[in-house]
Amino acid sequence: MQTVTRKKIEILADGPLMPRVVAALAEAGIHGHTVVPALSGSGRTGQWSEERLTGAETKQLLWSIASAERADALVQAIAPLLTSHRLLLAITDVEVVRGDRF
């Protein structure tokens, strides 16, 4: 089978912000995605973890695959959130089968 290059999009955001992230995907013409809970991690500001007992905000990780053009449109649509909220956005090249689906 032949593969084609597409863009893998990964976005780490606070759970309450995820509906706005998903809306930005739709605005960019990206309709397929998966959101999973992120339980713990660390970054420039130190370690963090989900706190189920106190109800602290949880982080979520969104995955999607899109064409380069749609990934670029997403960056434009999500730019305001990148500057106002602590989002992590990573876009990498991936090889996919059935590239017409992305």
Secondary structure as GFF3:
##gff-version 3
##sequence-region A 1 102
A	DSSP	beta_strand	3	14	.	.	.	ID=ss1
A	DSSP	three_ten_helix	15	17	.	.	.	ID=ss2
A	DSSP	alpha_helix	18	27	.	.	.	ID=ss3
A	DSSP	beta_strand	34	38	.	.	.	ID=ss4
A	DSSP	beta_strand	40	43	.	.	.	ID=ss5
A	DSSP	beta_strand	46	49	.	.	.	ID=ss6
A	DSSP	beta_strand	59	66	.	.	.	ID=ss7
A	DSSP	alpha_helix	68	84	.	.	.	ID=ss8
A	DSSP	beta_strand	88	97	.	.	.	ID=ss9
A	DSSP	three_ten_helix	99	101	.	.	.	ID=ss10
###
